[in-house]
Amino acid sequence: MVPALLPPRLPKSLYAAEDALRVSVGGKLDAVILDFFASSGTTAHAVMRLNLQWTPCPGQFPSEFKLAG
């Protein structure tokens, strides 16, 4: 692949992330958002705007994540 032919990386929409989170949590103010792909901060920014709790999980993917118990 030639890098010049690849499309530029477009930033994720903060408002789209916020809307998706709003639908996902459904008004549960005690929801905790686990971000397995934390890198650009878009999800964290959207979570802060909704006043929810955000937890980054760097290096772990959902199949590797184990709940305590």
C-alpha positions in Angstrom: 0.0 0.0 0.0 1.1 3.5 -0.8 0.6 5.8 2.2 -0.3 8.7 -0.2 -3.3 6.8 -1.5 -4.8 6.1 2.0 -7.5 8.5 3.2 -6.5 10.8 6.0 -7.6 9.7 9.5 -10.8 11.6 10.4 -11.5 12.5 14.0 -14.4 10.8 15.7 -17.4 13.0 16.4 -17.7 13.9 20.0 -21.5 14.4 19.5 -21.9 11.0 17.9 -20.1 9.3 20.8 -22.2 11.3 23.3 -25.4 10.3 21.6 -24.4 6.6 21.5 -23.5 6.7 25.2 -26.8 8.5 26.0 -28.8 5.7 24.3 -26.6 2.9 25.8 -26.9 4.0 29.4 -30.5 4.9 29.2 -30.5 7.5 32.0 -28.6 5.3 34.5 -26.5 7.9 36.4 -24.4 5.2 38.1 -23.3 3.6 34.8 -19.6 2.9 34.4 -18.2 3.1 30.8 -15.3 0.7 30.1 -13.2 1.9 27.2 -11.1 -0.9 25.7 -9.8 1.2 22.9 -8.9 4.4 24.8 -6.6 6.4 22.6 -7.9 9.7 21.3 -10.0 10.7 24.3 -13.3 11.1 22.4 -15.1 8.6 24.6 -13.7 10.1 27.8 -14.7 13.6 26.7 -18.3 12.4 25.9 -18.5 10.6 29.2 -17.4 13.7 31.1 -20.0 15.8 29.3 -22.7 13.3 30.5 -21.2 13.3 34.0 -20.7 9.5 34.1 -17.8 7.4 35.3 -15.2 6.3 32.7 -12.5 3.6 33.1 -9.8 3.1 30.4 -8.7 -0.5 30.0 -5.4 -0.2 28.0 -4.0 -3.4 26.5 -7.1 -5.5 27.3 -9.8 -6.6 24.9 -13.3 -7.8 26.0 -12.3 -11.4 25.5 -9.4 -11.0 27.9 -11.3 -9.0 30.5 -12.4 -11.0 33.6 -14.8 -9.8 36.3 -13.7 -10.2 39.9 -15.7 -12.7 41.8 
